[in-house]
Amino acid sequence: PLLGRIGLAAGLGGMPSLARAQGASSATMRVACIVPTGAIDPISHSDGGCTLLVQQVGEFLCVDGPDLVLRPALAESWKP
């Protein structure tokens, strides 16, 4: 009972599961992101803002994981 009331208070109970926002096909979508500190260059970027912009239009050959070990993205394999 208490958990159900908490769910209703949070808006989980009264919303239709299939409700989706509808927008015009020619509408403009604005996205907030960090402003790059320098030139937007996919080869030599060094800040988070540039990385976010580059990732929106392309994909890297490999990426580094949390342990700083390179993992394949587009590249299937490579030799050092």
mmCIF file of the N, C-alpha and C atoms, coordinates in Angstrom:
data_MODEL
# 
_entry.id   MODEL 
# 
loop_
_atom_site.group_PDB 
_atom_site.id 
_atom_site.type_symbol 
_atom_site.label_atom_id 
_atom_site.label_alt_id 
_atom_site.label_comp_id 
_atom_site.label_asym_id 
_atom_site.label_entity_id 
_atom_site.label_seq_id 
_atom_site.pdbx_PDB_ins_code 
_atom_site.Cartn_x 
_atom_site.Cartn_y 
_atom_site.Cartn_z 
_atom_site.occupancy 
_atom_site.B_iso_or_equiv 
_atom_site.pdbx_formal_charge 
_atom_site.auth_seq_id 
_atom_site.auth_comp_id 
_atom_site.auth_asym_id 
_atom_site.auth_atom_id 
_atom_site.pdbx_PDB_model_num 
ATOM 1   N N  . PRO A 1 1  ? 0.805  -1.196 0.000   1.00 0.00 ? 1  PRO A N  1 
ATOM 2   C CA . PRO A 1 1  ? 0.000  0.000  0.000   1.00 0.00 ? 1  PRO A CA 1 
ATOM 3   C C  . PRO A 1 1  ? 0.853  1.267  0.000   1.00 0.00 ? 1  PRO A C  1 
ATOM 4   N N  . LEU A 1 2  ? 1.848  1.335  0.894   1.00 0.00 ? 2  LEU A N  1 
ATOM 5   C CA . LEU A 1 2  ? 2.678  2.536  0.960   1.00 0.00 ? 2  LEU A CA 1 
ATOM 6   C C  . LEU A 1 2  ? 3.490  2.709  -0.317  1.00 0.00 ? 2  LEU A C  1 
ATOM 7   N N  . LEU A 1 3  ? 4.036  1.609  -0.821  1.00 0.00 ? 3  LEU A N  1 
ATOM 8   C CA . LEU A 1 3  ? 4.829  1.675  -2.047  1.00 0.00 ? 3  LEU A CA 1 
ATOM 9   C C  . LEU A 1 3  ? 3.968  2.100  -3.231  1.00 0.00 ? 3  LEU A C  1 
ATOM 10  N N  . GLY A 1 4  ? 2.725  1.626  -3.266  1.00 0.00 ? 4  GLY A N  1 
ATOM 11  C CA . GLY A 1 4  ? 1.811  2.024  -4.331  1.00 0.00 ? 4  GLY A CA 1 
ATOM 12  C C  . GLY A 1 4  ? 1.507  3.508  -4.295  1.00 0.00 ? 4  GLY A C  1 
ATOM 13  N N  . ARG A 1 5  ? 1.322  4.056  -3.095  1.00 0.00 ? 5  ARG A N  1 
ATOM 14  C CA . ARG A 1 5  ? 1.066  5.493  -2.967  1.00 0.00 ? 5  ARG A CA 1 
ATOM 15  C C  . ARG A 1 5  ? 2.283  6.307  -3.365  1.00 0.00 ? 5  ARG A C  1 
ATOM 16  N N  . ILE A 1 6  ? 3.465  5.802  -3.031  1.00 0.00 ? 6  ILE A N  1 
ATOM 17  C CA . ILE A 1 6  ? 4.692  6.506  -3.432  1.00 0.00 ? 6  ILE A CA 1 
ATOM 18  C C  . ILE A 1 6  ? 4.812  6.508  -4.952  1.00 0.00 ? 6  ILE A C  1 
ATOM 19  N N  . GLY A 1 7  ? 4.489  5.374  -5.578  1.00 0.00 ? 7  GLY A N  1 
ATOM 20  C CA . GLY A 1 7  ? 4.530  5.299  -7.039  1.00 0.00 ? 7  GLY A CA 1 
ATOM 21  C C  . GLY A 1 7  ? 3.537  6.245  -7.688  1.00 0.00 ? 7  GLY A C  1 
ATOM 22  N N  . LEU A 1 8  ? 2.332  6.324  -7.125  1.00 0.00 ? 8  LEU A N  1 
ATOM 23  C CA . LEU A 1 8  ? 1.340  7.256  -7.656  1.00 0.00 ? 8  LEU A CA 1 
ATOM 24  C C  . LEU A 1 8  ? 1.786  8.702  -7.473  1.00 0.00 ? 8  LEU A C  1 
ATOM 25  N N  . ALA A 1 9  ? 2.374  9.003  -6.335  1.00 0.00 ? 9  ALA A N  1 
ATOM 26  C CA . ALA A 1 9  ? 2.840  10.363 -6.080  1.00 0.00 ? 9  ALA A CA 1 
ATOM 27  C C  . ALA A 1 9  ? 3.970  10.735 -7.029  1.00 0.00 ? 9  ALA A C  1 
ATOM 28  N N  . ALA A 1 10 ? 4.765  9.765  -7.416  1.00 0.00 ? 10 ALA A N  1 
ATOM 29  C CA . ALA A 1 10 ? 5.870  10.033 -8.336  1.00 0.00 ? 10 ALA A CA 1 
ATOM 30  C C  . ALA A 1 10 ? 5.401  10.089 -9.783  1.00 0.00 ? 10 ALA A C  1 
ATOM 31  N N  . GLY A 1 11 ? 4.122  9.824  -10.024 1.00 0.00 ? 11 GLY A N  1 
ATOM 32  C CA . GLY A 1 11 ? 3.602  9.896  -11.379 1.00 0.00 ? 11 GLY A CA 1 
ATOM 33  C C  . GLY A 1 11 ? 3.707  8.596  -12.133 1.00 0.00 ? 11 GLY A C  1 
ATOM 34  N N  . LEU A 1 12 ? 3.957  7.497  -11.448 1.00 0.00 ? 12 LEU A N  1 
ATOM 35  C CA . LEU A 1 12 ? 4.120  6.225  -12.133 1.00 0.00 ? 12 LEU A CA 1 
ATOM 36  C C  . LEU A 1 12 ? 2.804  5.498  -12.358 1.00 0.00 ? 12 LEU A C  1 
ATOM 37  N N  . GLY A 1 13 ? 1.780  5.887  -11.662 1.00 0.00 ? 13 GLY A N  1 
ATOM 38  C CA . GLY A 1 13 ? 0.549  5.124  -11.734 1.00 0.00 ? 13 GLY A CA 1 
ATOM 39  C C  . GLY A 1 13 ? -0.478 5.640  -12.716 1.00 0.00 ? 13 GLY A C  1 
ATOM 40  N N  . GLY A 1 14 ? -0.552 6.923  -12.951 1.00 0.00 ? 14 GLY A N  1 
ATOM 41  C CA . GLY A 1 14 ? -1.625 7.468  -13.758 1.00 0.00 ? 14 GLY A CA 1 
ATOM 42  C C  . GLY A 1 14 ? -1.273 7.749  -15.204 1.00 0.00 ? 14 GLY A C  1 
ATOM 43  N N  . MET A 1 15 ? -0.086 7.372  -15.640 1.00 0.00 ? 15 MET A N  1 
ATOM 44  C CA . MET A 1 15 ? 0.326  7.694  -17.005 1.00 0.00 ? 15 MET A CA 1 
ATOM 45  C C  . MET A 1 15 ? 0.074  6.515  -17.935 1.00 0.00 ? 15 MET A C  1 
ATOM 46  N N  . PRO A 1 16 ? -0.520 6.745  -19.095 1.00 0.00 ? 16 PRO A N  1 
ATOM 47  C CA . PRO A 1 16 ? -0.683 5.654  -20.050 1.00 0.00 ? 16 PRO A CA 1 
ATOM 48  C C  . PRO A 1 16 ? 0.686  5.170  -20.535 1.00 0.00 ? 16 PRO A C  1 
ATOM 49  N N  . SER A 1 17 ? 0.823  3.873  -20.655 1.00 0.00 ? 17 SER A N  1 
ATOM 50  C CA . SER A 1 17 ? 2.134  3.326  -21.019 1.00 0.00 ? 17 SER A CA 1 
ATOM 51  C C  . SER A 1 17 ? 2.509  3.617  -22.468 1.00 0.00 ? 17 SER A C  1 
ATOM 52  N N  . LEU A 1 18 ? 1.562  3.909  -23.319 1.00 0.00 ? 18 LEU A N  1 
ATOM 53  C CA . LEU A 1 18 ? 1.870  4.142  -24.728 1.00 0.00 ? 18 LEU A CA 1 
ATOM 54  C C  . LEU A 1 18 ? 1.916  5.616  -25.101 1.00 0.00 ? 18 LEU A C  1 
ATOM 55  N N  . ALA A 1 19 ? 1.816  6.509  -24.142 1.00 0.00 ? 19 ALA A N  1 
ATOM 56  C CA . ALA A 1 19 ? 1.836  7.941  -24.441 1.00 0.00 ? 19 ALA A CA 1 
ATOM 57  C C  . ALA A 1 19 ? 3.221  8.348  -24.917 1.00 0.00 ? 19 ALA A C  1 
ATOM 58  N N  . ARG A 1 20 ? 3.271  9.028  -26.048 1.00 0.00 ? 20 ARG A N  1 
ATOM 59  C CA . ARG A 1 20 ? 4.541  9.501  -26.595 1.00 0.00 ? 20 ARG A CA 1 
ATOM 60  C C  . ARG A 1 20 ? 4.350  10.934 -27.089 1.00 0.00 ? 20 ARG A C  1 
ATOM 61  N N  . ALA A 1 21 ? 5.392  11.714 -26.951 1.00 0.00 ? 21 ALA A N  1 
ATOM 62  C CA . ALA A 1 21 ? 5.337  13.087 -27.441 1.00 0.00 ? 21 ALA A CA 1 
ATOM 63  C C  . ALA A 1 21 ? 5.330  13.068 -28.961 1.00 0.00 ? 21 ALA A C  1 
ATOM 64  N N  . GLN A 1 22 ? 4.517  13.894 -29.548 1.00 0.00 ? 22 GLN A N  1 
ATOM 65  C CA . GLN A 1 22 ? 4.445  13.990 -31.002 1.00 0.00 ? 22 GLN A CA 1 
ATOM 66  C C  . GLN A 1 22 ? 4.981  15.345 -31.428 1.00 0.00 ? 22 GLN A C  1 
ATOM 67  N N  . GLY A 1 23 ? 5.772  15.362 -32.469 1.00 0.00 ? 23 GLY A N  1 
ATOM 68  C CA . GLY A 1 23 ? 6.321  16.606 -32.979 1.00 0.00 ? 23 GLY A CA 1 
ATOM 69  C C  . GLY A 1 23 ? 6.205  16.647 -34.489 1.00 0.00 ? 23 GLY A C  1 
ATOM 70  N N  . ALA A 1 24 ? 6.275  17.834 -35.031 1.00 0.00 ? 24 ALA A N  1 
ATOM 71  C CA . ALA A 1 24 ? 6.223  17.985 -36.478 1.00 0.00 ? 24 ALA A CA 1 
ATOM 72  C C  . ALA A 1 24 ? 7.513  17.452 -37.089 1.00 0.00 ? 24 ALA A C  1 
ATOM 73  N N  . SER A 1 25 ? 7.418  16.893 -38.287 1.00 0.00 ? 25 SER A N  1 
ATOM 74  C CA . SER A 1 25 ? 8.608  16.321 -38.923 1.00 0.00 ? 25 SER A CA 1 
ATOM 75  C C  . SER A 1 25 ? 9.626  17.391 -39.302 1.00 0.00 ? 25 SER A C  1 
ATOM 76  N N  . SER A 1 26 ? 9.200  18.633 -39.445 1.00 0.00 ? 26 SER A N  1 
ATOM 77  C CA . SER A 1 26 ? 10.134 19.706 -39.802 1.00 0.00 ? 26 SER A CA 1 
ATOM 78  C C  . SER A 1 26 ? 10.499 20.569 -38.597 1.00 0.00 ? 26 SER A C  1 
ATOM 79  N N  . ALA A 1 27 ? 10.219 20.087 -37.403 1.00 0.00 ? 27 ALA A N  1 
ATOM 80  C CA . ALA A 1 27 ? 10.487 20.862 -36.195 1.00 0.00 ? 27 ALA A CA 1 
ATOM 81  C C  . ALA A 1 27 ? 11.984 20.923 -35.915 1.00 0.00 ? 27 ALA A C  1 
ATOM 82  N N  . THR A 1 28 ? 12.400 21.943 -35.193 1.00 0.00 ? 28 THR A N  1 
ATOM 83  C CA . THR A 1 28 ? 13.798 22.102 -34.795 1.00 0.00 ? 28 THR A CA 1 
ATOM 84  C C  . THR A 1 28 ? 13.983 21.506 -33.413 1.00 0.00 ? 28 THR A C  1 
ATOM 85  N N  . MET A 1 29 ? 15.017 20.715 -33.262 1.00 0.00 ? 29 MET A N  1 
ATOM 86  C CA . MET A 1 29 ? 15.336 20.145 -31.958 1.00 0.00 ? 29 MET A CA 1 
ATOM 87  C C  . MET A 1 29 ? 16.595 20.823 -31.443 1.00 0.00 ? 29 MET A C  1 
ATOM 88  N N  . ARG A 1 30 ? 16.521 21.393 -30.266 1.00 0.00 ? 30 ARG A N  1 
ATOM 89  C CA . ARG A 1 30 ? 17.674 22.058 -29.659 1.00 0.00 ? 30 ARG A CA 1 
ATOM 90  C C  . ARG A 1 30 ? 18.230 21.163 -28.559 1.00 0.00 ? 30 ARG A C  1 
ATOM 91  N N  . VAL A 1 31 ? 19.549 21.022 -28.569 1.00 0.00 ? 31 VAL A N  1 
ATOM 92  C CA . VAL A 1 31 ? 20.223 20.163 -27.601 1.00 0.00 ? 31 VAL A CA 1 
ATOM 93  C C  . VAL A 1 31 ? 21.281 20.980 -26.890 1.00 0.00 ? 31 VAL A C  1 
ATOM 94  N N  . ALA A 1 32 ? 21.281 20.933 -25.580 1.00 0.00 ? 32 ALA A N  1 
ATOM 95  C CA . ALA A 1 32 ? 22.302 21.635 -24.805 1.00 0.00 ? 32 ALA A CA 1 
ATOM 96  C C  . ALA A 1 32 ? 23.543 20.762 -24.711 1.00 0.00 ? 32 ALA A C  1 
ATOM 97  N N  . CYS A 1 33 ? 24.699 21.370 -24.906 1.00 0.00 ? 33 CYS A N  1 
ATOM 98  C CA . CYS A 1 33 ? 25.953 20.633 -24.748 1.00 0.00 ? 33 CYS A CA 1 
ATOM 99  C C  . CYS A 1 33 ? 27.059 21.606 -24.345 1.00 0.00 ? 33 CYS A C  1 
ATOM 100 N N  . ILE A 1 34 ? 28.159 21.050 -23.934 1.00 0.00 ? 34 ILE A N  1 
ATOM 101 C CA . ILE A 1 34 ? 29.310 21.842 -23.514 1.00 0.00 ? 34 ILE A CA 1 
ATOM 102 C C  . ILE A 1 34 ? 29.907 22.538 -24.737 1.00 0.00 ? 34 ILE A C  1 
ATOM 103 N N  . VAL A 1 35 ? 30.283 23.797 -24.606 1.00 0.00 ? 35 VAL A N  1 
ATOM 104 C CA . VAL A 1 35 ? 30.889 24.539 -25.710 1.00 0.00 ? 35 VAL A CA 1 
ATOM 105 C C  . VAL A 1 35 ? 32.353 24.126 -25.846 1.00 0.00 ? 35 VAL A C  1 
ATOM 106 N N  . PRO A 1 36 ? 32.790 23.748 -27.063 1.00 0.00 ? 36 PRO A N  1 
ATOM 107 C CA . PRO A 1 36 ? 34.200 23.394 -27.252 1.00 0.00 ? 36 PRO A CA 1 
ATOM 108 C C  . PRO A 1 36 ? 35.109 24.580 -26.948 1.00 0.00 ? 36 PRO A C  1 
ATOM 109 N N  . THR A 1 37 ? 36.267 24.313 -26.365 1.00 0.00 ? 37 THR A N  1 
ATOM 110 C CA . THR A 1 37 ? 37.197 25.385 -26.015 1.00 0.00 ? 37 THR A CA 1 
ATOM 111 C C  . THR A 1 37 ? 38.097 25.774 -27.175 1.00 0.00 ? 37 THR A C  1 
ATOM 112 N N  . GLY A 1 38 ? 38.180 24.935 -28.183 1.00 0.00 ? 38 GLY A N  1 
ATOM 113 C CA . GLY A 1 38 ? 39.057 25.231 -29.317 1.00 0.00 ? 38 GLY A CA 1 
ATOM 114 C C  . GLY A 1 38 ? 38.400 24.811 -30.616 1.00 0.00 ? 38 GLY A C  1 
ATOM 115 N N  . ALA A 1 39 ? 39.235 24.595 -31.627 1.00 0.00 ? 39 ALA A N  1 
ATOM 116 C CA . ALA A 1 39 ? 38.743 24.181 -32.935 1.00 0.00 ? 39 ALA A CA 1 
ATOM 117 C C  . ALA A 1 39 ? 38.110 22.791 -32.847 1.00 0.00 ? 39 ALA A C  1 
ATOM 118 N N  . ILE A 1 40 ? 37.081 22.579 -33.645 1.00 0.00 ? 40 ILE A N  1 
ATOM 119 C CA . ILE A 1 40 ? 36.425 21.277 -33.676 1.00 0.00 ? 40 ILE A CA 1 
ATOM 120 C C  . ILE A 1 40 ? 37.178 20.416 -34.683 1.00 0.00 ? 40 ILE A C  1 
ATOM 121 N N  . ASP A 1 41 ? 38.109 19.635 -34.180 1.00 0.00 ? 41 ASP A N  1 
ATOM 122 C CA . ASP A 1 41 ? 38.964 18.796 -35.012 1.00 0.00 ? 41 ASP A CA 1 
ATOM 123 C C  . ASP A 1 41 ? 38.899 17.366 -34.480 1.00 0.00 ? 41 ASP A C  1 
ATOM 124 N N  . PRO A 1 42 ? 38.368 16.421 -35.261 1.00 0.00 ? 42 PRO A N  1 
ATOM 125 C CA . PRO A 1 42 ? 38.224 15.058 -34.754 1.00 0.00 ? 42 PRO A CA 1 
ATOM 126 C C  . PRO A 1 42 ? 39.549 14.359 -34.466 1.00 0.00 ? 42 PRO A C  1 
ATOM 127 N N  . ILE A 1 43 ? 40.648 14.864 -34.998 1.00 0.00 ? 43 ILE A N  1 
ATOM 128 C CA . ILE A 1 43 ? 41.953 14.239 -34.778 1.00 0.00 ? 43 ILE A CA 1 
ATOM 129 C C  . ILE A 1 43 ? 42.617 14.752 -33.506 1.00 0.00 ? 43 ILE A C  1 
ATOM 130 N N  . SER A 1 44 ? 42.569 16.053 -33.278 1.00 0.00 ? 44 SER A N  1 
ATOM 131 C CA . SER A 1 44 ? 43.353 16.622 -32.174 1.00 0.00 ? 44 SER A CA 1 
ATOM 132 C C  . SER A 1 44 ? 42.508 17.286 -31.086 1.00 0.00 ? 44 SER A C  1 
ATOM 133 N N  . HIS A 1 45 ? 41.261 16.908 -30.932 1.00 0.00 ? 45 HIS A N  1 
ATOM 134 C CA . HIS A 1 45 ? 40.437 17.532 -29.888 1.00 0.00 ? 45 HIS A CA 1 
ATOM 135 C C  . HIS A 1 45 ? 40.884 17.056 -28.509 1.00 0.00 ? 45 HIS A C  1 
ATOM 136 N N  . SER A 1 46 ? 40.692 17.925 -27.534 1.00 0.00 ? 46 SER A N  1 
ATOM 137 C CA . SER A 1 46 ? 41.159 17.587 -26.189 1.00 0.00 ? 46 SER A CA 1 
ATOM 138 C C  . SER A 1 46 ? 40.170 17.981 -25.095 1.00 0.00 ? 46 SER A C  1 
ATOM 139 N N  . ASP A 1 47 ? 38.950 18.339 -25.464 1.00 0.00 ? 47 ASP A N  1 
ATOM 140 C CA . ASP A 1 47 ? 37.987 18.719 -24.427 1.00 0.00 ? 47 ASP A CA 1 
ATOM 141 C C  . ASP A 1 47 ? 36.655 18.020 -24.671 1.00 0.00 ? 47 ASP A C  1 
ATOM 142 N N  . GLY A 1 48 ? 35.838 17.979 -23.630 1.00 0.00 ? 48 GLY A N  1 
ATOM 143 C CA . GLY A 1 48 ? 34.568 17.276 -23.687 1.00 0.00 ? 48 GLY A CA 1 
ATOM 144 C C  . GLY A 1 48 ? 33.575 17.849 -24.674 1.00 0.00 ? 48 GLY A C  1 
ATOM 145 N N  . GLY A 1 49 ? 33.577 19.163 -24.857 1.00 0.00 ? 49 GLY A N  1 
ATOM 146 C CA . GLY A 1 49 ? 32.645 19.791 -25.793 1.00 0.00 ? 49 GLY A CA 1 
ATOM 147 C C  . GLY A 1 49 ? 32.884 19.346 -27.220 1.00 0.00 ? 49 GLY A C  1 
ATOM 148 N N  . CYS A 1 50 ? 34.131 19.301 -27.615 1.00 0.00 ? 50 CYS A N  1 
ATOM 149 C CA . CYS A 1 50 ? 34.464 18.860 -28.969 1.00 0.00 ? 50 CYS A CA 1 
ATOM 150 C C  . CYS A 1 50 ? 34.154 17.370 -29.139 1.00 0.00 ? 50 CYS A C  1 
ATOM 151 N N  . THR A 1 51 ? 34.445 16.588 -28.116 1.00 0.00 ? 51 THR A N  1 
ATOM 152 C CA . THR A 1 51 ? 34.159 15.152 -28.182 1.00 0.00 ? 51 THR A CA 1 
ATOM 153 C C  . THR A 1 51 ? 32.672 14.909 -28.391 1.00 0.00 ? 51 THR A C  1 
ATOM 154 N N  . LEU A 1 52 ? 31.813 15.642 -27.678 1.00 0.00 ? 52 LEU A N  1 
ATOM 155 C CA . LEU A 1 52 ? 30.370 15.480 -27.844 1.00 0.00 ? 52 LEU A CA 1 
ATOM 156 C C  . LEU A 1 52 ? 29.928 15.805 -29.262 1.00 0.00 ? 52 LEU A C  1 
ATOM 157 N N  . LEU A 1 53 ? 30.453 16.889 -29.833 1.00 0.00 ? 53 LEU A N  1 
ATOM 158 C CA . LEU A 1 53 ? 30.072 17.263 -31.192 1.00 0.00 ? 53 LEU A CA 1 
ATOM 159 C C  . LEU A 1 53 ? 30.565 16.250 -32.213 1.00 0.00 ? 53 LEU A C  1 
ATOM 160 N N  . VAL A 1 54 ? 31.792 15.783 -32.057 1.00 0.00 ? 54 VAL A N  1 
ATOM 161 C CA . VAL A 1 54 ? 32.352 14.812 -32.999 1.00 0.00 ? 54 VAL A CA 1 
ATOM 162 C C  . VAL A 1 54 ? 31.571 13.500 -32.935 1.00 0.00 ? 54 VAL A C  1 
ATOM 163 N N  . GLN A 1 55 ? 31.160 13.072 -31.750 1.00 0.00 ? 55 GLN A N  1 
ATOM 164 C CA . GLN A 1 55 ? 30.419 11.821 -31.611 1.00 0.00 ? 55 GLN A CA 1 
ATOM 165 C C  . GLN A 1 55 ? 29.023 11.894 -32.213 1.00 0.00 ? 55 GLN A C  1 
ATOM 166 N N  . GLN A 1 56 ? 28.493 13.088 -32.430 1.00 0.00 ? 56 GLN A N  1 
ATOM 167 C CA . GLN A 1 56 ? 27.170 13.213 -33.037 1.00 0.00 ? 56 GLN A CA 1 
ATOM 168 C C  . GLN A 1 56 ? 27.202 12.984 -34.537 1.00 0.00 ? 56 GLN A C  1 
ATOM 169 N N  . VAL A 1 57 ? 28.347 13.175 -35.166 1.00 0.00 ? 57 VAL A N  1 
ATOM 170 C CA . VAL A 1 57 ? 28.429 13.050 -36.623 1.00 0.00 ? 57 VAL A CA 1 
ATOM 171 C C  . VAL A 1 57 ? 29.336 11.919 -37.082 1.00 0.00 ? 57 VAL A C  1 
ATOM 172 N N  . GLY A 1 58 ? 30.019 11.265 -36.178 1.00 0.00 ? 58 GLY A N  1 
ATOM 173 C CA . GLY A 1 58 ? 30.928 10.195 -36.565 1.00 0.00 ? 58 GLY A CA 1 
ATOM 174 C C  . GLY A 1 58 ? 31.127 9.217  -35.437 1.00 0.00 ? 58 GLY A C  1 
ATOM 175 N N  . GLU A 1 59 ? 31.938 8.218  -35.722 1.00 0.00 ? 59 GLU A N  1 
ATOM 176 C CA . GLU A 1 59 ? 32.233 7.213  -34.712 1.00 0.00 ? 59 GLU A CA 1 
ATOM 177 C C  . GLU A 1 59 ? 33.727 6.939  -34.732 1.00 0.00 ? 59 GLU A C  1 
ATOM 178 N N  . PHE A 1 60 ? 34.291 6.645  -33.593 1.00 0.00 ? 60 PHE A N  1 
ATOM 179 C CA . PHE A 1 60 ? 35.721 6.413  -33.481 1.00 0.00 ? 60 PHE A CA 1 
ATOM 180 C C  . PHE A 1 60 ? 36.069 4.978  -33.866 1.00 0.00 ? 60 PHE A C  1 
ATOM 181 N N  . LEU A 1 61 ? 37.318 4.763  -34.292 1.00 0.00 ? 61 LEU A N  1 
ATOM 182 C CA . LEU A 1 61 ? 37.794 3.412  -34.586 1.00 0.00 ? 61 LEU A CA 1 
ATOM 183 C C  . LEU A 1 61 ? 37.889 2.580  -33.318 1.00 0.00 ? 61 LEU A C  1 
ATOM 184 N N  . CYS A 1 62 ? 38.337 3.203  -32.230 1.00 0.00 ? 62 CYS A N  1 
ATOM 185 C CA . CYS A 1 62 ? 38.409 2.520  -30.938 1.00 0.00 ? 62 CYS A CA 1 
ATOM 186 C C  . CYS A 1 62 ? 38.134 3.542  -29.841 1.00 0.00 ? 62 CYS A C  1 
ATOM 187 N N  . VAL A 1 63 ? 37.750 3.048  -28.697 1.00 0.00 ? 63 VAL A N  1 
ATOM 188 C CA . VAL A 1 63 ? 37.465 3.908  -27.547 1.00 0.00 ? 63 VAL A CA 1 
ATOM 189 C C  . VAL A 1 63 ? 38.179 3.339  -26.331 1.00 0.00 ? 63 VAL A C  1 
ATOM 190 N N  . ASP A 1 64 ? 38.433 4.195  -25.357 1.00 0.00 ? 64 ASP A N  1 
ATOM 191 C CA . ASP A 1 64 ? 39.059 3.698  -24.131 1.00 0.00 ? 64 ASP A CA 1 
ATOM 192 C C  . ASP A 1 64 ? 37.994 3.465  -23.070 1.00 0.00 ? 64 ASP A C  1 
ATOM 193 N N  . GLY A 1 65 ? 38.148 2.382  -22.348 1.00 0.00 ? 65 GLY A N  1 
ATOM 194 C CA . GLY A 1 65 ? 37.217 2.030  -21.292 1.00 0.00 ? 65 GLY A CA 1 
ATOM 195 C C  . GLY A 1 65 ? 37.604 2.695  -19.987 1.00 0.00 ? 65 GLY A C  1 
ATOM 196 N N  . PRO A 1 66 ? 36.866 2.424  -18.912 1.00 0.00 ? 66 PRO A N  1 
ATOM 197 C CA . PRO A 1 66 ? 37.173 3.020  -17.611 1.00 0.00 ? 66 PRO A CA 1 
ATOM 198 C C  . PRO A 1 66 ? 38.546 2.618  -17.084 1.00 0.00 ? 66 PRO A C  1 
ATOM 199 N N  . ASP A 1 67 ? 39.062 1.488  -17.574 1.00 0.00 ? 67 ASP A N  1 
ATOM 200 C CA . ASP A 1 67 ? 40.392 1.036  -17.158 1.00 0.00 ? 67 ASP A CA 1 
ATOM 201 C C  . ASP A 1 67 ? 41.491 1.541  -18.095 1.00 0.00 ? 67 ASP A C  1 
ATOM 202 N N  . LEU A 1 68 ? 41.130 2.458  -19.017 1.00 0.00 ? 68 LEU A N  1 
ATOM 203 C CA . LEU A 1 68 ? 42.031 3.063  -20.001 1.00 0.00 ? 68 LEU A CA 1 
ATOM 204 C C  . LEU A 1 68 ? 42.612 2.057  -20.989 1.00 0.00 ? 68 LEU A C  1 
ATOM 205 N N  . VAL A 1 69 ? 41.947 0.927  -21.177 1.00 0.00 ? 69 VAL A N  1 
ATOM 206 C CA . VAL A 1 69 ? 42.340 -0.053 -22.184 1.00 0.00 ? 69 VAL A CA 1 
ATOM 207 C C  . VAL A 1 69 ? 41.498 0.204  -23.427 1.00 0.00 ? 69 VAL A C  1 
ATOM 208 N N  . LEU A 1 70 ? 42.147 0.244  -24.605 1.00 0.00 ? 70 LEU A N  1 
ATOM 209 C CA . LEU A 1 70 ? 41.420 0.496  -25.843 1.00 0.00 ? 70 LEU A CA 1 
ATOM 210 C C  . LEU A 1 70 ? 40.523 -0.685 -26.189 1.00 0.00 ? 70 LEU A C  1 
ATOM 211 N N  . ARG A 1 71 ? 39.311 -0.348 -26.644 1.00 0.00 ? 71 ARG A N  1 
ATOM 212 C CA . ARG A 1 71 ? 38.346 -1.345 -27.063 1.00 0.00 ? 71 ARG A CA 1 
ATOM 213 C C  . ARG A 1 71 ? 37.870 -0.977 -28.470 1.00 0.00 ? 71 ARG A C  1 
ATOM 214 N N  . PRO A 1 72 ? 37.544 -1.955 -29.303 1.00 0.00 ? 72 PRO A N  1 
ATOM 215 C CA . PRO A 1 72 ? 37.112 -1.650 -30.666 1.00 0.00 ? 72 PRO A CA 1 
ATOM 216 C C  . PRO A 1 72 ? 35.758 -0.947 -30.702 1.00 0.00 ? 72 PRO A C  1 
ATOM 217 N N  . ALA A 1 73 ? 35.617 -0.026 -31.624 1.00 0.00 ? 73 ALA A N  1 
ATOM 218 C CA . ALA A 1 73 ? 34.325 0.597  -31.914 1.00 0.00 ? 73 ALA A CA 1 
ATOM 219 C C  . ALA A 1 73 ? 34.015 0.246  -33.370 1.00 0.00 ? 73 ALA A C  1 
ATOM 220 N N  . LEU A 1 74 ? 34.500 1.040  -34.332 1.00 0.00 ? 74 LEU A N  1 
ATOM 221 C CA . LEU A 1 74 ? 34.369 0.669  -35.737 1.00 0.00 ? 74 LEU A CA 1 
ATOM 222 C C  . LEU A 1 74 ? 35.412 -0.364 -36.143 1.00 0.00 ? 74 LEU A C  1 
ATOM 223 N N  . ALA A 1 75 ? 36.597 -0.265 -35.579 1.00 0.00 ? 75 ALA A N  1 
ATOM 224 C CA . ALA A 1 75 ? 37.668 -1.208 -35.911 1.00 0.00 ? 75 ALA A CA 1 
ATOM 225 C C  . ALA A 1 75 ? 37.325 -2.585 -35.347 1.00 0.00 ? 75 ALA A C  1 
ATOM 226 N N  . GLU A 1 76 ? 37.491 -3.600 -36.157 1.00 0.00 ? 76 GLU A N  1 
ATOM 227 C CA . GLU A 1 76 ? 37.245 -4.958 -35.684 1.00 0.00 ? 76 GLU A CA 1 
ATOM 228 C C  . GLU A 1 76 ? 38.478 -5.555 -35.027 1.00 0.00 ? 76 GLU A C  1 
ATOM 229 N N  . SER A 1 77 ? 39.650 -5.150 -35.485 1.00 0.00 ? 77 SER A N  1 
ATOM 230 C CA . SER A 1 77 ? 40.896 -5.632 -34.893 1.00 0.00 ? 77 SER A CA 1 
ATOM 231 C C  . SER A 1 77 ? 42.016 -4.689 -35.302 1.00 0.00 ? 77 SER A C  1 
ATOM 232 N N  . TRP A 1 78 ? 43.153 -4.776 -34.608 1.00 0.00 ? 78 TRP A N  1 
ATOM 233 C CA . TRP A 1 78 ? 44.324 -3.986 -34.947 1.00 0.00 ? 78 TRP A CA 1 
ATOM 234 C C  . TRP A 1 78 ? 45.548 -4.613 -34.322 1.00 0.00 ? 78 TRP A C  1 
ATOM 235 N N  . LYS A 1 79 ? 46.689 -4.269 -34.867 1.00 0.00 ? 79 LYS A N  1 
ATOM 236 C CA . LYS A 1 79 ? 47.964 -4.753 -34.334 1.00 0.00 ? 79 LYS A CA 1 
ATOM 237 C C  . LYS A 1 79 ? 48.790 -3.559 -33.903 1.00 0.00 ? 79 LYS A C  1 
ATOM 238 N N  . PRO A 1 80 ? 49.467 -3.654 -32.746 1.00 0.00 ? 80 PRO A N  1 
ATOM 239 C CA . PRO A 1 80 ? 50.288 -2.525 -32.279 1.00 0.00 ? 80 PRO A CA 1 
ATOM 240 C C  . PRO A 1 80 ? 51.514 -2.310 -33.155 1.00 0.00 ? 80 PRO A C  1 
# 
